[in-house]
C-alpha cells in the first residue's frame, strides 16, 4: 500500500461514508460492517422519526410540510443527539483505523528493508 491509496481511502471515508475507505484498501469485511452500522443508525433514526408523525395533522402544502418536519426534528432533540454522536463515533473510528493501519504498514515496510 502506498501513501496515495491510504490518503484516497481517508478522503473517501470522510466524504462518502465511514467504511468506504476500508473497501478501497481491500478490507471488505470491516468496510461493510461499518457501512452496515451507519445504515442501521439511519434506519433507527428514520423509523423513530416516522413513528412520531401524525399524518392527520400533517399539512398538505410543501412549504408548511417542510416547517412541520423541521419542528418535529427540533422537538425530538434526543434522536438528533443520538445520530450526531453515533455518526461522529463511526467517522472517528473509521478514520483512526485507517490512519493506524497506514502507520503499521509503513513500519512493516521499514522493518523489511
N, C-alpha and C positions, 0 to 999 in steps of 0.2 A: 504494500500500500504506500502510496506517496502522499505528500502533504496536500496536493491539489485535490485528490479524491476525498480526503478527510475534510478539507475546507468546504468542498461541494456538499458533502454529507451534512455538515453542520448547518450550512446555509439552507439546504433542503429541509432539514429538521425544523428550523425555526420559521421558514417562510411557508411551507406546505402543511406539515403535520408532524407532531412528535412521532418518531419511529420510521419516517420516510428515509432519513439518512442511514439508518441501520440497514434497510433493504438495499440501498445503493452500495454499501460496502460489503454486502453479502451475508449479513446477519439477519436472514429472512425470518426465522422464528421469533427472535427478540423484537424485530420491527413490527411484525404482525400482531404480537401480543400487545405492544404499546398502542398501536393503532386501534386495536380492539377495545382497549381500556378507554381511549379517547371517545370512541363511538358509544361505549356504554355510558360515559358521563353525559354526553349529549342526549342520549336516549332517556336517561333518568330525568334530566332537566326538562326536556320537552314533554315527557309524559306527566311530570309533576305540574308543569305549567298548563297543559291541556286539561288536566283534571280539575283545575280551579276555574276554568272558564264556564260561565253560564251563558249558553247560546241564546236563551230567551232575552237576555239583557244586552247582547252584542249588537252594536249599531250596524246598519247596512251600508252606510256611506264609508268609502275608503279612508277619508281624512279622519273621520270620527273613530274608525276601527283602529287606525294607527295610534291615536291618542289612548284608546281603550287598552290596547296591548301594552303601551309604554307604562300606563298606570298600573296594570296588572303585574308587570315585571318589578316596578318600584315597590309595590305592596309586598311582594314575595322576595324581600332582600336576602333572606337566608339561602334561598335557591341560587341567587346570583353570587353570593359569597361562596357557596359550595362549589359552583362551577369555576369561579376565579381561582380558588385555592387548588382544586383538583387539577386544572389545566396548567397552572403555574408549576405545580409539583411535577407533572409529566414533562413539561418543557425542560425544567431544571434537571431532572433525572436523565432524560434522553441526551441533552447537551453534555452533561458531565460524563456520562457513559462513553459517548463518542470521543470526548477530549481525553479521558484517561486511557481509552483504548488506543488512541493515537500515540500517547506518551509511552505506553507499554510496547507498542510496535517499534517505535524509534529506539528504545532501549534494547530491544531484542536484536534489531539490525546492527546497532553499535557493538553489541557483545559478540555477534557473529564475525565481525571484521577483525 
